[in-house]
Amino acid sequence: MNSQDVILGLLHRAPLSGYEIKQKLEMPLSFFFDASFGTIYPTLAKMEALGYIVKESVVQEGRPNKNVYSLTSEGRAQFEQYLHSPVENDSYRSDFLVRMFFGEYTDQETLADWIRDEIRKTDAEAVQLERMKTEWGKDMPASKTLCLDIGIELNESKAQTLREALKRLTGADD
């Protein structure tokens, strides 16, 4: 899986601008896939050159024109090929966990601060995931509900593990 596969999937439903693609990547996909504008726009240019998408410039009053991207039949075929390819192993990137891995090179208060910060982020994500489940739950296909349920369960487990680690580190409930 790469940015191209994900963007083709997003465009499969409806034409989108680069900004709209970024918004869709922020939630709900950000839990398991992330891409910056620095990745999105070069990927769109590459896919356009390959004939997977077409770009239409939409004139907007009082604002710059925006480019809206749509799938071509070649893009649909490429996305279909992705869907039928072998599922890759999950990969996980975490600056927090890299810092924890090297935590022996810093003091306990810094470690505790990092953990507290990660707890705050995890709690905020839990609120967002639960809100999404409430707002979209009834209308979501079972496959998307599975993604959301896994996200919620992983988030709850992470929060519990972080709180236990902080208690072991500081000896107190924070």
VENDASUL-V973674 format. One record per residue. N is the residue number from 1. OMEGA is omega in whole degrees, -180 to 180 (* if undefined). BURIAL is + if it has 9 or more other ideal C-beta (glycine too) atoms within 8 Angstrom, else -. Layout:
# VENDASUL-V973674
N,OMEGA,BURIAL / N,OMEGA,BURIAL
This chain:
# VENDASUL-V973674
1,176,- / 2,-178,- / 3,-180,+ / 4,-179,+ / 5,-177,+ / 6,-180,+ / 7,176,+ / 8,178,+ / 9,178,+ / 10,-180,+ / 11,180,+ / 12,-179,- / 13,-175,- / 14,174,- / 15,-179,- / 16,170,+ / 17,177,+ / 18,179,+ / 19,179,- / 20,176,- / 21,179,+ / 22,179,+ / 23,-180,- / 24,178,+ / 25,-179,+ / 26,176,- / 27,8,- / 28,-173,+ / 29,-174,+ / 30,180,+ / 31,-178,- / 32,174,- / 33,-179,- / 34,176,- / 35,179,+ / 36,174,- / 37,179,- / 38,174,- / 39,-175,+ / 40,-173,+ / 41,174,+ / 42,178,- / 43,177,+ / 44,179,+ / 45,179,- / 46,-179,+ / 47,176,+ / 48,178,+ / 49,179,- / 50,180,- / 51,-180,- / 52,-179,+ / 53,171,+ / 54,-178,- / 55,175,+ / 56,178,+ / 57,-178,- / 58,180,+ / 59,179,- / 60,178,- / 61,176,- / 62,-180,- / 63,176,- / 64,175,- / 65,177,- / 66,177,+ / 67,178,+ / 68,-174,+ / 69,179,+ / 70,177,+ / 71,169,+ / 72,177,+ / 73,176,- / 74,177,+ / 75,177,+ / 76,179,+ / 77,179,- / 78,178,+ / 79,178,+ / 80,178,- / 81,177,- / 82,-177,+ / 83,-178,- / 84,177,- / 85,179,- / 86,179,- / 87,179,- / 88,173,- / 89,177,- / 90,172,- / 91,-174,- / 92,176,- / 93,180,- / 94,175,- / 95,178,- / 96,-178,- / 97,175,- / 98,179,- / 99,178,+ / 100,180,+ / 101,180,- / 102,-176,- / 103,180,+ / 104,-178,- / 105,177,- / 106,-177,- / 107,-176,- / 108,-180,- / 109,176,- / 110,177,- / 111,180,+ / 112,178,+ / 113,178,- / 114,-180,+ / 115,178,+ / 116,179,+ / 117,179,- / 118,175,+ / 119,179,+ / 120,180,- / 121,-180,- / 122,178,+ / 123,178,+ / 124,178,- / 125,179,+ / 126,178,+ / 127,-179,- / 128,180,+ / 129,178,+ / 130,177,+ / 131,178,- / 132,-179,+ / 133,179,+ / 134,-176,- / 135,-171,- / 136,-171,+ / 137,-175,+ / 138,-174,- / 139,-176,- / 140,172,+ / 141,-178,- / 142,-179,- / 143,178,- / 144,176,+ / 145,177,+ / 146,179,- / 147,-179,+ / 148,179,+ / 149,178,- / 150,178,- / 151,180,+ / 152,-179,+ / 153,179,- / 154,180,- / 155,179,+ / 156,179,+ / 157,179,- / 158,-179,+ / 159,180,+ / 160,-180,- / 161,179,- / 162,-179,+ / 163,178,+ / 164,179,- / 165,179,+ / 166,179,+ / 167,178,+ / 168,-176,- / 169,-174,+ / 170,-177,+ / 171,-179,- / 172,172,- / 173,178,- / 174,*,-
